[in-house]
Amino acid sequence: MKSKPEYLAFNVPERMDFVHTTDKVQHMVLQSGITEAPCLVNAMHITASVLINDDEPVLDENYKEWIERLARF
């Protein structure tokens, strides 16, 4: 199986924010030329996470409220 490691870096000025990466990841997959293989996306920082959901602004707000209730900062 072929593999092609790629890395994305994001500078997020807010303490908490959502970065929509679908277009960037899709472009990287297409550029790789690989047509069949899993695509692993993970956060390389301990305080970051990857969420997979529909691109709905209401969901972003719901997640923010939920996270703030869970761990106030």
N, C-alpha and C positions, 0 to 999 in steps of 0.2 A: 504494500500500500504506500502510495506517495504521501509525503507530508511537506508542508511549507510553513514554518513558523513566521508569524507576523506580529508586530506589536503596535498598539495605539497608545498614545499618552494624552491625558486631558488635564488641563489646569482649571480647576473648579474654584472660583474665588469665594463662593459661599460655603458656609460650614456644612450645609446639606443641599444637594441638588440632584437632578436627574439629567443624565446625558444620553440622548437617543443615538444609538450606534448602529442601527440596522443598515442604513445606507452604506456606511463605511465598511462594515463587515461584509456585506453583499458584494461591494466593489472588490475587496481583497480576495474573496473567494473566486469571483469571475476572472480576475487578473492571474490567479494561480494556475488556471488551466485544468485544475483538478475537477472532474465531473462527478465522481462518486466517492464520498468519504465523509466521516463526521466532521463537524466544525466545533471545536472547543473554544468557548469564550469564558475567560475567568478574570477576576480582579486580582491583581498582584499585590495589593496593599491590605493590611489587616483590617482597616476601618472602611474599606470599600466593599460593595457587593454588586452582583449582577442579578437583575430581576428580568424575567421574561414575561411580558404581558402585552396586551393590545395598547396601541398608542392612543390613549384616552387621557386628556388633561385632567378629567375628574379623578381618574385613578391616581395620578401623580399627587393631587391634593389629598386624597384619602390616605395614601401611603405616608405623606409628610405628617398628617395629623396622628396617624397610628404610631409612627416612630417617635414623635414628640411625647406621646402619652407613655410609651414604653420606656424611653430614656430621655428625660428632660435635659436640655443643655442650654 
